[in-house]
Amino acid sequence: MSQGSSGAEGAAQVPPGHRERQRKRRRRRRKESRTRLVRSNLLPPEAEAEKSKRTVLASNRLKTTKYTALSFLPKNLFEQFHRLANVYFVFIALLNFVPAVNAFQPELALAPVLFILAVTAIKDLWEDYSRYRSDEEINHMECLVYSRTEKKYISRYWKEVKVGDFVQLRCNEIIPADILLLSSSDPDGLCHIETANLDGETNLKQRQVVRRFLELDSEFDPLKFTSVIECEKPNNDLSRFRGYIGKKEGLFKENLLLRGCTIRNTEEVAGIVIYAGHETKALLNNNGPRYKRSKLERQMNADVLWCVLILLIMCLFSAIGHGLWVWQYGEKKKPIFDVPGPDGKYLSPVLASVMIPISLYVSIEIVKICQVYFIHQDKDLYDEETDSQLQCRALNITEDLGQVQFIFSDKTGTLTENKMVFRRCTVSGIEYSHDANGKPGILLSLTMTFLSKYSACIKIFYTLEHMVHLSKLNNAIGIKTVFKLCCVK
């Protein structure tokens, strides 16, 4: 027995080398699940077996629409039924189809409900179509991508950019994807970007070429790029980026150009796409369109719920009273007042449904449409410099305009416009001025016009103090602005 048991234990033992290999495999799998490998798309085509092992990466096509042709009707109805009044009116309209409790013609009771649902659906469809047009405009923007066949940078649409492509950008161009900076026209390998589209900051930020490519003797050639980039999986952290190029060189956020930023003060840069489309950090921070409800709609939901409870209590008391009346005055006794018999009708929910007027909701939808039209056509909210007018992107919350109680501003420039303009200079005693730059900022005037025109319950007290000090020594102008904004209800 002892010899048999010892033989079984010896056969069950695993060699130490096999265990070590298993540990390495598990460690490699965990590492691969946290990182991604990016290779150049200019390398020779891989074998089919290698292609099947590579994970499918997202394209650079932007899609922010909420609906599709198949999902529009069910999804839109589901969102509209978040409004309790719609559920109530549909329920009352369906009760009219029951002969025992109907009070109106079923088709007549269903018409107002269908009108409200149709108007709201058309507004949501138009809003989603506007998002679709915006997506198509962005997807068809052009950028320079290196072509292996033509061996030069050619123009392509943003939606055609893929992970591993080499993109060349010039000054004042918008970055189409998250790009690792590999080349810059700046002698120090720097690139200045403006991140106003991401965080609202207009201050320029510096980005650095990967240190490995700073010491190149010749111009950067994408065809000679054979390194493999290992970086972290796509995430929404704008202030963090970690990775390696090759085996030694580290990559940080200073080497990454984020999608949506603008190249400034740099003639030309080039890099390889790391994240594209909805895997970029900018789009991962965008939660997508959602159904917005105004404060008025939320309050009306609560009011409708209370009205429904009162209606049910009234119907309950009516049914109990009708039963007691019939029980007391049966066929033997004649009541003082002539009431229907046991099979007669009492106060039904359909008959008492006028407690919640459906005409109120029809009027509100019509007022919303008119209000959006007048906002779009307002001449005071038109900017001549950019030839653009105010756009109402959310058609469901127009009644929230002006319902502002407090505005917290961290600095001057959030509501106003920080802009240094040339006013005048003196050369050899001759003064040269530029009258066009002496006009006040348009952003401040538009903001004040908007708040004063569309706020019904707000009073704004503000003081604006300009302190201008002219220095005769260096002919410089210093402007110090103190802007105090206090909003009270």
BELCORMO-V78689 format. One record per backbone hydrogen bond with DSSP energy under -1.0 kcal/mol. NH is the residue of the N-H (numbers start at 1). CO is the residue of the C=O. E is the energy in kcal/mol with one decimal. If there is no record, write none. Layout:
<<NH;CO;E> <NH;CO;E>>
This chain:
<<5;1;-2.3> <6;2;-2.1> <7;3;-1.9> <8;4;-2.1> <9;5;-2.1> <10;6;-2.0> <11;7;-1.9> <12;8;-1.6> <19;15;-1.6> <20;16;-2.0> <21;17;-1.9> <22;18;-2.1> <23;19;-2.3> <24;20;-2.1> <25;21;-2.2> <26;22;-2.5> <27;23;-2.6> <28;24;-2.4> <29;25;-2.6> <30;26;-2.3> <31;27;-2.0> <32;28;-2.6> <33;29;-1.8> <35;31;-1.2> <36;231;-2.9> <38;229;-2.9> <41;164;-2.0> <51;47;-2.1> <52;48;-1.9> <54;50;-1.0> <72;68;-1.4> <75;71;-2.0> <76;72;-2.7> <77;73;-2.2> <78;74;-2.1> <79;75;-1.9> <80;76;-2.4> <81;77;-2.0> <82;79;-1.3> <83;80;-1.7> <87;83;-1.3> <88;84;-2.4> <89;85;-2.7> <90;86;-2.3> <91;87;-2.1> <92;88;-2.4> <93;89;-2.4> <94;90;-2.2> <95;91;-1.8> <96;92;-1.1> <97;94;-1.2> <98;95;-1.6> <101;98;-1.1> <102;98;-1.2> <109;105;-2.2> <110;106;-1.5> <111;107;-1.2> <114;110;-2.2> <115;111;-2.0> <116;112;-2.2> <117;113;-2.5> <118;114;-2.4> <119;115;-2.6> <120;116;-2.3> <121;117;-2.1> <122;118;-2.5> <123;119;-2.1> <124;120;-2.4> <125;121;-2.4> <126;122;-2.4> <127;123;-2.3> <128;124;-2.3> <129;125;-2.3> <130;126;-2.0> <131;127;-1.5> <132;128;-2.0> <133;129;-2.4> <134;130;-2.0> <135;131;-2.5> <136;132;-2.4> <137;133;-2.1> <138;134;-2.0> <139;135;-3.0> <140;136;-1.6> <141;138;-1.6> <143;156;-2.4> <145;154;-3.1> <146;166;-2.4> <147;152;-2.5> <151;147;-1.2> <154;145;-3.0> <156;143;-2.7> <158;141;-2.1> <159;139;-1.9> <160;157;-1.2> <161;158;-1.6> <164;273;-1.6> <165;162;-1.9> <167;271;-2.6> <168;144;-2.4> <169;269;-2.6> <171;267;-1.1> <172;263;-3.1> <173;170;-1.7> <175;261;-2.7> <178;275;-1.6> <179;257;-2.5> <180;272;-3.0> <181;255;-2.9> <182;270;-2.3> <183;270;-2.0> <185;268;-2.4> <189;186;-1.8> <191;207;-2.0> <193;205;-2.6> <194;262;-2.5> <198;195;-1.4> <199;195;-2.5> <205;193;-2.7> <207;191;-2.6> <208;254;-2.7> <209;189;-2.4> <210;181;-1.8> <213;210;-2.1> <214;211;-1.2> <224;221;-1.4> <225;222;-1.3> <229;38;-2.6> <230;244;-3.1> <231;36;-2.4> <232;242;-1.6> <233;34;-1.6> <243;251;-1.2> <244;230;-3.3> <245;249;-2.3> <246;228;-2.2> <251;243;-2.8> <255;252;-1.9> <256;253;-1.3> <257;179;-3.3> <260;175;-2.2> <261;258;-1.6> <262;194;-1.8> <263;173;-2.5> <264;192;-3.1> <269;169;-2.7> <270;183;-2.2> <271;167;-1.8> <272;180;-1.5> <273;165;-2.5> <274;178;-2.9> <275;178;-1.3> <279;276;-1.8> <280;277;-1.6> <284;280;-2.0> <285;281;-1.1> <298;294;-2.0> <299;295;-2.1> <300;296;-2.3> <301;297;-1.9> <302;298;-1.5> <303;299;-2.1> <304;300;-2.7> <305;301;-1.9> <306;302;-1.9> <307;303;-2.3> <308;304;-2.3> <309;305;-1.9> <310;306;-2.3> <311;307;-2.4> <312;308;-2.4> <313;309;-2.2> <314;310;-2.4> <315;311;-2.4> <316;312;-2.3> <317;313;-2.5> <318;314;-2.3> <319;315;-2.3> <320;316;-2.4> <321;317;-2.7> <322;318;-2.3> <323;319;-2.1> <324;320;-2.4> <325;321;-2.4> <326;322;-2.2> <327;323;-2.2> <328;324;-2.3> <329;325;-2.6> <344;341;-2.2> <352;348;-1.7> <355;352;-1.6> <356;353;-1.6> <362;358;-1.7> <363;359;-2.3> <364;360;-2.1> <365;361;-2.1> <366;362;-1.9> <367;363;-2.5> <368;364;-2.2> <369;365;-1.9> <370;366;-2.2> <371;367;-2.5> <372;368;-2.4> <373;369;-1.9> <374;370;-2.4> <375;371;-2.1> <376;372;-2.1> <377;373;-1.7> <382;379;-1.4> <383;388;-2.8> <388;383;-1.5> <400;397;-1.4> <401;398;-1.6> <403;400;-1.9> <404;402;-1.6> <414;411;-1.3> <425;432;-2.4> <427;430;-2.7> <430;427;-1.9> <432;425;-3.5> <434;423;-2.5> <438;435;-1.3> <445;441;-1.0> <446;442;-2.7> <447;443;-2.2> <448;444;-2.4> <449;445;-2.2> <450;446;-2.5> <451;447;-2.4> <452;448;-2.2> <453;449;-1.6> <454;450;-2.0> <459;488;-1.7> <461;486;-1.9> <463;484;-1.4> <465;482;-1.8> <467;480;-2.0> <469;478;-1.8> <471;476;-1.7> <478;469;-1.6> <480;467;-1.9> <482;465;-1.9> <484;463;-1.7> <486;461;-1.7> <488;459;-1.6>>
